[in-house]
């Protein structure tokens, strides 16, 4: 015999299952349309190097223009030097708009010591600049600006 409580639980479980099962596997938004509409940060400076050698940041993005609203593989590789290792908790990814948009929380599941591996990322049309910063186990930092170009 079913009680009212178990019936509610069953209905809720079915509703949750139907909701999850009916959602297709779409891309994860790397940059939202509202974030893309923010003004560009005009104070962005090029990468600088110090005496110590920080981790290398190497984007491995699709060649050419990315299609806006279409999934693409967002891969960035990290390489520490001199026996050091990259600290995944130190990675910061900032969308260079005014004000800056911290993308790190939405990228956290995709960040490892080897890099960022976000398959099926999605961005709106436009040119988007991201600053990627990382630190290694010796305290050396590396920084790079990655440009994503998405056409309509």
Secondary structure, DSSP 8 states (H G I E B T S, - for coil): ---HHHHHHHHHHHHHHHHHHTS----EESS-HHHHTSEE-TT-------SS---EEEEE--SS-EETTS-EEEEEEEE--TT--B-GGG-EEEE-EES-EE-HHHHGGGB-SSEEEEEEEE--SEEEEEEEEEEBTTS-EEEEEEEEEEE-
